[in-house]
Amino acid sequence: MPAPSTYDYAIVRVVPHVDRGEFVNAGVIVSCTSAQFLEARIELDEPRLLALAPDLDLTSIRRALAAVPAICAGGAAAGPFARLGARQRFDWLVAPRSASIQTSPVHSGRCTDPHGALEHLMARMVRTPKARNGG
């Protein structure tokens, strides 16, 4: 069994009205430098978000959220961010900002499987109990 590695993660949040401070968790970004791993997964619960902001421009939100995994993956889809190293891309993604797409503070953990850690965090922090139970 591989030795545990440390990883950092942040929750991706949609904040429809920054002044109100309400948000819906929409995804997770995980960075594990020792495993050369940087990945984000997004699963937006649109009905939940629209309950907070029925007038929200979902097209713009979907486009902004889609950029997060693309930047993590690097390559042509990351645009100018492709020139940055994985840790630099993570640091840019989790930098505090006042916008409709934000991240939580960065937290750390230990794992032997970064993919498994990402899935665990999605289940715990993003998916509602109904979604976790297949309903």
Secondary structure as GFF3:
##gff-version 3
##sequence-region A 1 135
A	DSSP	beta_strand	5	14	.	.	.	ID=ss1
A	DSSP	beta_strand	24	32	.	.	.	ID=ss2
A	DSSP	three_ten_helix	33	35	.	.	.	ID=ss3
A	DSSP	beta_strand	37	42	.	.	.	ID=ss4
A	DSSP	alpha_helix	46	52	.	.	.	ID=ss5
A	DSSP	alpha_helix	58	73	.	.	.	ID=ss6
A	DSSP	three_ten_helix	76	83	.	.	.	ID=ss7
A	DSSP	alpha_helix	86	94	.	.	.	ID=ss8
A	DSSP	beta_strand	101	103	.	.	.	ID=ss9
A	DSSP	beta_strand	107	111	.	.	.	ID=ss10
A	DSSP	alpha_helix	114	121	.	.	.	ID=ss11
A	DSSP	pi_helix	122	126	.	.	.	ID=ss12
A	DSSP	alpha_helix	129	132	.	.	.	ID=ss13
###
